[in-house]
Amino acid sequence: MFAYINNAQILGNITKDAEVRYTANGYAVLSFTVATNHSKKVDDGYEDYAVFHNITFLGNLAEKAAPYIKKGTMIYVQGMIKNDSWQDDEGNWKNKSEIITSDFRNVRIFGKDSKPIVGGSSKGEESATDGGKAKGGADSKGSDQQEDPFAEEMDDLPF
């Protein structure tokens, strides 16, 4: 039996603020777009261009990450690629690809100093997401930083 892999990793900037919406069953969904910058060789130089990626967070991740999904914020997301096709009212085929995750370990949101402010840390890992405590236990968090909303979820992991 083969093991199949459906995994994408994106590091880029959020293009606009996002809001949580809920399904009819009350399940939280947060959709937004991340832009990554690239360049291609054109004649004797290079031309820059952006690629836009649709991202969807599900469940608790959607609710807890929503306050941090702000335009211009750098984010790292790892998740499953989902492709959808459908026909619109005029009979034209439409396609959409998105990266979906509900796993707190697969998200990091970065502050202006490029240090992670939310997500992805594990116990013993020194980062701004460890509740502001350096390895020595001293409070190193500035007053403008918030507690990591994912910390509680990380503590519940079975490993």
N, C-alpha and C positions, 0 to 999 in steps of 0.2 A: 504494500500500500504506500502510495506517495503522500508526502506532506505538501499541501498547497500553501502558497504565500500570497496574501493580498494585503500589502502594506505600503503606505506612503508617508513620507516625512516632509514637512514644509516648515521653513523658517522665513518669515516675512513680516510685512506690516499690515495691520488691520485697516481696511479701507473706509469703514464707517461704523458708528456706534450700533450695537445690536440690542434687541429686546427679546426676552423669553416669551414664547407663545406655548400654548398647551393644546394637546390633542383632546378629542371628545372624552377620552378616558382619564384626562388629567395628567398625562405624561408630558414633562417639560422638554421643549425643543428650542435650541438656540442656533440660528443660522446666520452666517456672516461670510465676508470675503476677505482673503489675504492676498496681497500682491507680492510677488517676488520679482526682482530685477535681474535682467540678463543682458548680454550684449552679443552681437553677431558681426562678423567681419563683412564690411562693405567697401569695395574698392581697396583703397590704401589705409582705411581706418576702421573704426568700430562704431556701431550704432546701438544705443541702449534702447531696450523695450521692456515693458512689464507683462507678466503673465498673472492672470487672476485665478484664484482657486476657491471654490465653494467649500466651506467648512460647516459641519453640523455637530453640535454637542447634544447629548441626550441625557435625560434623567437628572440626577443630583448635580452632575457636572454642569449642565446647562444653567441650573439655578444659581450655583455657587460662582461660576465664572462670569455670569452676565455683567456684574458691576465693573469688571476689568476689561471688557471687550469694548474698547474706545478707539476711535479713529487715530491712526498714527502709531499705536502701540505695537511693539515687536512681540511676536508670538511664535512658539515652536509647537507644532501639532504632529502627532503620529497617529494614524488610524487606517481604517479600511476604505478602499476606493469603491464607490457605488456608482454605477452608470444606469441612467434611466432614459428611455425613449418613449415618446407619445406623439399623437397626432392632434394638432390644434383644430379649432373650429373651421378653419379654411381648408383643412386636409393636408397641411404641411407638417412634415416630421420635425420634431424638436428633440434635442439631446441635452442631457445635463450630467455632468460628473461632479461628485462631491467626495470629500473625505469625512468619514464619520467616526466619532469616538465617544465613549461614555466612561472611559478609564482615566482616573485622575493622574495616574502615573505617566500618561502620554501627553501631558500639556505643561508648558512653561510659559509664563507671561513675564516680559522683561520691562524694567524701569528705564528711565532716561539714561542711567549710567550703564546700561546693558547687563545689569545683574538681575537674576530672576527675582521677581517679587511675589510670584504665585506659582505653586505646583511643582510636581516632579521630584521633590526631595524625598529622600528616605531617611530613616533614623540613622544618626551618626554622620550624616552628610552635612558639611558646613556650607550654609547658604543663607540668603536673606529669607528663605522660606522656612527656616527652622524655629519660627516663633521669636526671633530676635536674640536667641542665645548663642553665643560663640561656644566653642568646645569647652572652655573653662567655666561656663555657666553664667558669665556676666551678661547683662543686658546690653546689647550693642545696637539695638534698633533705634533709629531716629524717630522723633515724634510724628513725622509725616508718613511713616509706613504703617500698614495695617497687618493684623494677624493673617496668616495664610488660611483661607477658608477651606482648603483641601486637607489641612493637617489632621482633622478628626477622621476623615476618610482613610488617610494613610495609616493611622494608628490601628484601624480595624482590619488591616490586611493580615491574612493567616500565615505570613512568612516573615 
